[in-house]
Amino acid sequence: MASKQDTAVRYESARLADYTDDTDVERGSVDLPFALLSLILLTVGVIMVLSASFARAYYDPSGTTGGNATYYFVRQALFAMVGVGVMFLCSRFPMSVYQRFSKLLMILSVVMLAAVLVPGIGEKANNARRWINVFGFTTFQPSEIAKIAVIMYFADLICRSKNGLKGIKSLIPFAFWLGVIILALVFEPHMSAIIIIAVIGMVMLFLGGLPLYWFIGGGTAAAAVLGVGYAMFGYVRDRFSAWLNPFADASDAGYQIVQSLYSIGSGGLLGLGLGNSRQKFLYLPEEHNDFIFSVVCEELGFIGAALILALFAMLIIRGYWLSMHARDRYSSLVGAGITTHLAMQVLLNVAVCTNSIPCTGISLPLFSYGGTALLLQMAELGIILSLSRDIPEKR
């Protein structure tokens, strides 16, 4: 049996490499703090789905729920239980497996994004075609898979760039895949996914060592894209108008954000108590989805919402710590990319609920209702747990 010193030497050699090697260091157990934080947030999130959704499920005028007050909760709880299994299953696969199949995942995500635009395959709702129906049981957005694909495949491309990201030629594959994905999302249209995927791509390039002057050009291009989106899509202009002055049209364009602000303000310091939200009684749209944080503030108050954000902060900090101590460059890049994705969605969702930015339809990870999105989020957490198994316990 190898000594601890020999294991440490092999670990340091592997950590400096670009690629994973399954035989370098014996795999250990998953990182317990990260796993516990993930499970705590998941549990609280499922409870909040029950509290936020039972009124709409009971009074649902569309008849989808059949008057079953626990309709959304039961489905979310089932996906949560499966998601825990998915998380620990993903933690079992070595990072070399993810690196090996990263290109295939990228191609698959592009194919599915294209399939969404085909009538009969993609489902249309609210003047957007973003979903694929899964055997009539649920729907999922291929853009969620595209986010993971960008992280994993860009990390692989960075590791394969022998001379680093120093010239235009080295950036061609990144620009190609990012451009194809964004173009598909423009035709859906899905502005929030465009923003998230573009930022994820920029973050991965920054972590890969791209010189800072490239980001000045990238920022200018992003501003141009937002300008085009503002000019082309009426719903984008409406959201900007509602953001700037939601109370000017509180019964129409500004209705959702006004109800969200009422919900947050009603909670005060200690909240109205779990289950006692008033805005969820068909006043606040998407109360169990994109605006579930508003219900959290109303029922648990400022203190409860702050505690939940503190748990997210600890999860994010731990994710970055694990990424910094990953045994190879690919694992480090993937871990940092996933953690940044998680942090970005939490930040943007809270900003939308508090009207700090225009409404963009971004969900709160582990809280917002959505089965396939939850499974993919748990898979991402499982990938971070996988890289944590290659970090010696002493470190």
LINGI-V643723 format. One record per residue. N is the residue number from 1. RES is the residue in one small letter. OMEGA is omega in whole degrees, 0 to 359 (NA if undefined). NEAR is the number of other ideal C-beta (glycine too) atoms within 10 Angstrom. D_LAST is the distance of its C-alpha to the last C-alpha in whole Angstrom. Layout:
# LINGI-V643723
N RES OMEGA NEAR D_LAST
N RES OMEGA NEAR D_LAST
This chain:
# LINGI-V643723
1 m 182 5 20
2 a 178 11 17
3 s 178 8 16
4 k 180 9 12
5 q 178 8 13
6 d 179 10 15
7 t 180 16 12
8 a 179 15 10
9 v 179 12 13
10 r 179 18 14
11 y 182 19 11
12 e 179 11 11
13 s 180 14 15
14 a 185 19 15
15 r 181 19 13
16 l 183 10 16
17 a 178 14 18
18 d 187 16 20
19 y 178 15 21
20 t 176 23 19
21 d 188 15 19
22 d 187 11 19
23 t 186 9 19
24 d 186 16 17
25 v 179 22 14
26 e 184 13 14
27 r 179 15 14
28 g 179 12 12
29 s 179 11 13
30 v 179 18 13
31 d 186 23 11
32 l 179 10 13
33 p 181 14 14
34 f 180 19 15
35 a 181 21 17
36 l 178 13 19
37 l 179 21 19
38 s 182 26 21
39 l 178 15 23
40 i 180 15 24
41 l 178 20 25
42 l 181 22 27
43 t 179 13 29
44 v 180 18 30
45 g 179 22 31
46 v 177 21 33
47 i 180 16 35
48 m 175 27 36
49 v 177 26 37
50 l 182 19 40
51 s 186 23 41
52 a 191 31 41
53 s 191 26 43
54 f 180 21 45
55 a 180 20 48
56 r 179 23 48
57 a 182 21 48
58 y 185 16 51
59 y 186 12 53
60 d 182 18 52
61 p 181 7 55
62 s 180 6 55
63 g 181 7 55
64 t 185 10 51
65 t 181 18 50
66 g 180 9 53
67 g 179 10 53
68 n 185 14 50
69 a 182 16 48
70 t 185 15 45
71 y 183 18 45
72 y 181 23 42
73 f 183 22 40
74 v 180 13 40
75 r 180 19 39
76 q 179 26 36
77 a 178 15 35
78 l 178 12 36
79 f 179 21 34
80 a 179 20 31
81 m 175 12 31
82 v 181 14 31
83 g 177 24 28
84 v 177 18 26
85 g 179 12 27
86 v 180 20 26
87 m 182 25 23
88 f 174 16 22
89 l 178 13 24
90 c 179 19 22
91 s 182 22 19
92 r 182 13 20
93 f 176 13 21
94 p 181 18 19
95 m 178 26 19
96 s 178 16 22
97 v 179 14 24
98 y 179 24 24
99 q 183 22 24
100 r 185 12 27
101 f 184 15 29
102 s 180 21 28
103 k 178 15 32
104 l 178 11 34
105 l 178 18 32
106 m 179 23 33
107 i 180 12 37
108 l 181 15 37
109 s 178 24 36
110 v 178 19 39
111 v 181 11 41
112 m 176 20 41
113 l 177 27 41
114 a 181 16 44
115 a 180 14 45
116 v 184 23 45
117 l 181 13 48
118 v 177 10 50
119 p 182 8 53
120 g 176 7 52
121 i 177 14 49
122 g 179 21 47
123 e 181 14 48
124 k 177 12 50
125 a 180 9 49
126 n 177 8 50
127 n 178 9 51
128 a 178 17 48
129 r 188 19 47
130 r 191 23 43
131 w 171 20 43
132 i 181 19 43
133 n 180 13 45
134 v 176 11 43
135 f 178 5 46
136 g 182 6 47
137 f 181 8 45
138 t 176 14 42
139 t 175 16 42
140 f 179 19 39
141 q 177 22 38
142 p 179 28 37
143 s 178 24 36
144 e 177 21 33
145 i 180 20 32
146 a 180 28 33
147 k 179 25 30
148 i 182 24 28
149 a 179 24 29
150 v 180 27 29
151 i 187 29 26
152 m 184 26 25
153 y 176 25 28
154 f 177 26 28
155 a 179 28 24
156 d 179 22 26
157 l 179 22 28
158 i 180 22 26
159 c 180 19 24
160 r 179 12 28
161 s 187 18 29
162 k 183 7 30
163 n 180 8 31
164 g 181 12 29
165 l 187 17 31
166 k 182 13 33
167 g 180 9 37
168 i 182 8 39
169 k 181 9 39
170 s 183 17 35
171 l 183 17 35
172 i 181 10 38
173 p 178 14 36
174 f 181 22 34
175 a 181 12 37
176 f 184 10 39
177 w 179 22 37
178 l 179 21 36
179 g 179 11 40
180 v 181 16 41
181 i 181 25 39
182 i 179 19 40
183 l 178 13 43
184 a 181 24 43
185 l 177 24 42
186 v 182 16 45
187 f 181 12 47
188 e 345 21 46
189 p 182 18 46
190 h 186 24 42
191 m 182 22 41
192 s 178 20 38
193 a 177 25 37
194 i 181 23 38
195 i 183 21 36
196 i 183 23 33
197 i 177 22 33
198 a 179 20 34
199 v 178 16 31
200 i 179 22 28
201 g 180 23 30
202 m 179 18 30
203 v 180 20 26
204 m 179 25 25
205 l 177 22 28
206 f 178 17 26
207 l 179 19 23
208 g 176 19 24
209 g 178 11 26
210 l 180 20 29
211 p 187 12 31
212 l 183 7 32
213 y 177 8 36
214 w 183 16 35
215 f 174 14 34
216 i 176 10 37
217 g 179 9 39
218 g 177 17 37
219 g 177 11 38
220 t 178 10 41
221 a 179 11 41
222 a 177 16 40
223 a 178 10 42
224 a 178 10 45
225 v 178 16 44
226 l 178 16 44
227 g 177 10 47
228 v 178 12 48
229 g 178 17 47
230 y 182 15 49
231 a 187 10 52
232 m 190 11 52
233 f 181 16 51
234 g 181 10 53
235 y 177 16 50
236 v 178 18 48
237 r 179 15 50
238 d 181 16 51
239 r 176 23 47
240 f 180 14 47
241 s 179 15 51
242 a 180 23 49
243 w 183 18 46
244 l 181 11 48
245 n 185 11 51
246 p 183 20 50
247 f 177 10 53
248 a 178 11 56
249 d 188 14 56
250 a 181 15 54
251 s 182 7 56
252 d 185 10 55
253 a 182 21 52
254 g 187 23 51
255 y 186 16 51
256 q 183 20 47
257 i 177 24 46
258 v 178 19 48
259 q 177 21 48
260 s 179 28 44
261 l 175 19 45
262 y 181 16 47
263 s 181 26 44
264 i 181 23 42
265 g 181 11 44
266 s 184 18 46
267 g 181 25 42
268 g 183 13 42
269 l 187 8 40
270 l 178 11 39
271 g 180 20 41
272 l 182 18 44
273 g 182 13 42
274 l 180 14 40
275 g 187 12 43
276 n 178 13 45
277 s 177 27 45
278 r 184 14 48
279 q 181 25 47
280 k 179 25 46
281 f 175 13 50
282 l 173 13 50
283 y 183 15 50
284 l 177 27 47
285 p 178 14 47
286 e 184 19 43
287 e 179 26 42
288 h 183 26 40
289 n 185 20 39
290 d 184 24 38
291 f 179 28 39
292 i 179 26 38
293 f 177 26 36
294 s 177 32 39
295 v 175 26 40
296 v 180 29 37
297 c 182 28 38
298 e 185 30 41
299 e 184 25 40
300 l 177 23 37
301 g 181 20 38
302 f 182 14 36
303 i 180 13 34
304 g 179 19 33
305 a 179 21 32
306 a 178 12 30
307 l 179 13 28
308 i 177 24 28
309 l 177 15 27
310 a 176 10 24
311 l 176 16 23
312 f 180 22 23
313 a 179 13 21
314 m 178 16 18
315 l 181 24 18
316 i 179 18 19
317 i 178 14 16
318 r 178 20 13
319 g 177 27 15
320 y 179 14 14
321 w 179 16 11
322 l 180 23 10
323 s 179 22 13
324 m 182 11 11
325 h 179 19 8
326 a 188 23 10
327 r 179 27 11
328 d 187 24 15
329 r 181 19 17
330 y 179 25 19
331 s 180 30 16
332 s 181 21 15
333 l 180 25 19
334 v 180 30 20
335 g 179 28 17
336 a 179 23 18
337 g 179 25 22
338 i 180 26 22
339 t 178 24 20
340 t 177 21 23
341 h 179 23 25
342 l 181 20 24
343 a 182 18 24
344 m 181 19 28
345 q 177 21 29
346 v 182 22 29
347 l 183 16 30
348 l 180 21 33
349 n 179 22 34
350 v 179 21 34
351 a 178 14 36
352 v 182 27 38
353 c 180 25 39
354 t 179 15 39
355 n 176 18 42
356 s 175 11 39
357 i 178 15 40
358 p 180 20 42
359 c 185 24 42
360 t 178 20 40
361 g 180 19 40
362 i 183 23 36
363 s 177 25 34
364 l 184 24 32
365 p 176 25 29
366 l 181 29 29
367 f 185 28 32
368 s 180 25 35
369 y 179 24 37
370 g 188 24 36
371 g 184 19 36
372 t 176 18 35
373 a 179 19 33
374 l 179 26 31
375 l 180 19 30
376 l 177 20 29
377 q 178 27 27
378 m 176 25 25
379 a 177 18 25
380 e 178 28 23
381 l 178 31 20
382 g 178 24 20
383 i 177 24 19
384 i 176 29 16
385 l 178 23 15
386 s 180 25 16
387 l 179 28 13
388 s 181 27 11
389 r 180 18 12
390 d 178 24 11
391 i 179 21 7
392 p 186 15 6
393 e 182 7 5
394 k 181 7 4
395 r NA 9 0
